[in-house]
Amino acid sequence: MSPLILIVDDEADLVATLDYNLRREGHETRSAATGREALAAAAASPAPDLVILDLMLPDISGTEVCRRLRAAEATRAIPVLMLTARGDEIDRVVGFEVGADDYVTKPFSVRELLLRVGAILRRAQPEASEPGAITFGRLRLDPDAHRAWVDGEEIALTALEFRLLRTFLGRRGRVQSRETLLSDVWGMSPEVTTRTVDTHVKRLREKLGPAGAYIETLRGVGYRFRDAPDDPPGGA
């Protein structure tokens, strides 16, 4: 079954261009011109496999639409690729902090966008996972159910955040450069200059609360997940 992509933008010409090129790549499409239409379209059946979301919409901002998608049980796992005419670092950070999976600044090449769409769809595919839950100090991870708990309390992670955490946990004790994570978790070229990794690690740490300390920053190198917890399950 072809992936279904929801295009959210109030520029009719851009929507038509994206619709044509995505369909030529074999995708199905659905479109919305406002934030309210986007939320309704994302919740409709069948659910989209990806939302391409403009930051500047006539009624609700793209960041608020993304925030609401992440807050709703039915749409929280849908990947979001943000589009915007603004390229300030603060806009990218805000987009990532509300749960966007990637970010493209207008004007962009259609080829670049299609490559990013392909990368997001590939990493959203379910992977074969090891059976049973994994316990590491305060943290418990169930790869089969895509669920995580800290001190017995479940935390809400996006599909990308879960993949990032699982990658860290599976490689605990080993240094992971930003380039390695960008390639293995995001499916993006390590040559791409972006703060995507840093922003998502920061967001993941915040969600993990006390277990966020398991992810260590190695300045100038990257990140490392501790090879052993320093605290007992449930905390001291």
C-alpha positions in Angstrom: 0.0 0.0 0.0 1.4 3.4 -1.0 2.3 5.8 1.8 -0.3 8.6 2.4 1.1 12.0 2.8 -0.8 15.0 4.2 0.3 18.3 2.7 -0.6 21.3 4.9 0.0 24.7 3.2 -2.1 27.7 2.1 0.0 28.3 -1.0 -2.1 26.5 -3.7 0.8 26.5 -6.3 3.1 24.9 -3.8 0.5 22.3 -2.8 0.0 21.4 -6.5 3.7 21.1 -7.1 4.2 18.8 -4.0 1.1 16.8 -4.9 2.3 16.2 -8.4 5.9 15.2 -7.4 4.8 13.0 -4.5 2.3 11.1 -6.6 4.9 10.7 -9.3 7.1 9.0 -6.6 4.2 6.6 -5.9 2.7 8.2 -2.8 -0.9 9.0 -2.1 -1.7 12.6 -1.0 -4.2 14.5 1.0 -4.1 18.3 1.5 -5.3 21.0 3.9 -5.0 24.8 3.7 -5.5 25.7 7.4 -4.5 24.3 10.8 -8.0 23.2 11.6 -8.3 21.4 8.3 -4.9 19.7 9.0 -6.0 18.4 12.4 -9.2 17.0 11.0 -7.4 15.5 8.0 -4.7 13.9 10.2 -7.3 12.3 12.4 -9.3 11.0 9.5 -9.1 7.3 8.4 -6.8 6.2 6.9 -4.3 8.1 8.9 -1.5 9.7 7.0 2.0 8.2 7.1 3.6 11.6 7.1 2.5 15.2 7.5 4.3 18.0 5.5 3.4 21.0 7.6 3.9 24.7 6.8 4.8 26.8 9.8 2.8 29.9 8.7 -0.9 29.1 8.4 -3.8 31.5 8.3 -5.5 30.3 11.5 -3.3 28.1 13.7 0.5 28.2 13.6 2.3 25.1 12.3 4.0 24.7 15.7 0.6 24.6 17.5 -0.7 22.1 14.9 2.3 19.9 15.6 1.9 20.3 19.3 -1.8 19.2 19.1 -0.8 16.2 16.8 1.7 15.1 19.4 -0.8 15.5 22.3 -3.5 13.3 20.7 -3.3 9.6 21.1 -4.5 8.9 17.5 -1.9 11.2 15.8 1.1 11.4 18.2 3.2 8.8 16.2 2.7 10.4 12.8 6.0 11.9 11.5 6.0 15.6 10.8 8.2 17.5 8.3 8.0 21.2 8.8 8.2 23.8 6.0 8.8 27.5 6.6 10.0 30.6 4.8 11.9 31.5 8.0 15.3 30.1 8.6 16.2 31.4 12.1 17.7 29.0 14.5 14.9 29.7 17.1 12.2 28.6 14.6 14.0 25.3 14.0 14.4 24.7 17.8 10.8 25.5 18.5 9.7 23.2 15.7 11.8 20.3 17.1 10.7 21.0 20.6 7.1 20.5 19.8 7.9 17.2 18.1 8.7 17.9 14.4 10.9 15.1 12.9 12.6 17.3 10.3 12.7 20.8 9.0 13.0 22.3 5.5 13.3 26.0 4.8 11.7 27.7 1.8 12.7 28.0 -0.9 13.8 24.4 -1.2 14.5 22.0 -4.1 11.8 19.4 -4.7 14.5 16.7 -4.9 15.8 17.6 -1.4 12.3 17.4 0.0 11.6 14.1 -1.7 14.8 12.7 -0.3 13.9 13.8 3.2 10.4 12.4 2.8 11.9 9.1 1.8 14.3 9.1 4.8 11.4 9.8 7.3 9.2 7.1 5.8 12.0 4.5 5.9 12.8 5.2 9.6 9.1 5.1 10.5 8.9 1.5 9.3 8.7 -1.0 12.2 11.8 -3.0 12.8 12.4 -6.5 14.0 13.0 -6.1 17.7 14.3 -8.2 20.5 11.6 -9.9 22.6 10.7 -8.7 26.0 11.3 -5.5 27.9 14.8 -4.1 28.7 15.5 -2.7 32.1 18.4 -0.2 32.8 18.3 1.4 36.2 15.3 3.7 36.4 14.5 3.1 32.7 12.4 0.3 31.2 11.9 -0.1 27.5 9.5 -2.4 25.6 10.7 -2.5 22.0 7.7 -4.7 20.8 5.1 -2.3 22.2 7.1 0.9 21.6 6.6 2.0 25.2 9.0 3.4 27.8 8.8 3.9 31.6 10.9 5.9 34.1 10.6 4.9 37.7 7.5 2.9 36.7 5.7 5.9 35.1 5.1 5.7 31.3 6.6 8.5 29.2 5.1 9.6 25.9 7.8 9.4 23.1 7.4 10.1 19.4 8.4 7.3 17.1 11.7 9.2 16.4 12.4 9.7 20.1 11.8 6.1 20.8 14.2 5.1 17.9 16.8 7.4 19.3 16.5 6.1 22.8 16.6 2.5 21.6 19.7 3.2 19.5 21.4 4.7 22.6 20.4 1.9 24.8 21.5 -0.7 22.3 24.9 0.9 22.0 25.4 1.8 25.7 29.0 2.5 26.7 30.0 3.4 23.1 30.5 6.9 21.8 28.0 8.0 19.1 29.0 11.0 17.0 26.3 13.3 15.7 27.1 12.2 12.2 26.5 8.5 13.1 23.2 9.3 14.8 22.1 11.5 11.9 22.8 8.6 9.5 21.5 5.7 11.6 18.5 7.3 13.3 17.4 9.9 10.9 18.6 8.3 7.7 20.1 11.6 6.6 23.5 12.2 5.0 26.2 12.9 7.7 27.3 15.8 5.5 24.1 17.7 6.2 24.7 20.7 8.6 22.0 20.6 11.2 21.3 20.8 14.9 18.6 18.2 14.6 20.5 15.6 16.8 21.3 18.1 19.6 17.8 19.4 19.7 16.2 15.9 19.9 18.7 14.7 22.5 17.8 17.7 24.6 14.1 17.0 24.2 14.6 13.3 25.0 16.6 14.0 28.1 13.8 16.3 29.4 11.2 13.6 28.8 13.4 11.0 30.6 13.6 13.2 33.7 16.1 11.6 36.1 17.0 9.0 33.6 18.1 11.7 31.2 21.5 11.7 33.0 22.2 8.3 31.4 22.9 10.2 28.1 26.3 11.9 28.5 27.6 14.7 26.2 31.2 14.4 25.1 32.1 17.9 23.9 33.4 18.0 20.4 32.7 14.3 19.9 29.0 13.4 20.4 27.1 11.4 23.0 27.4 8.2 25.0 24.8 6.3 26.9 26.3 5.0 30.2 27.3 1.4 30.2 25.8 0.9 33.7 23.4 2.9 35.8 24.6 4.6 38.9 21.2 4.2 40.6 18.9 1.4 41.5 15.5 0.9 39.7 13.0 3.4 41.0 15.8 5.7 42.3 17.5 5.9 45.6 
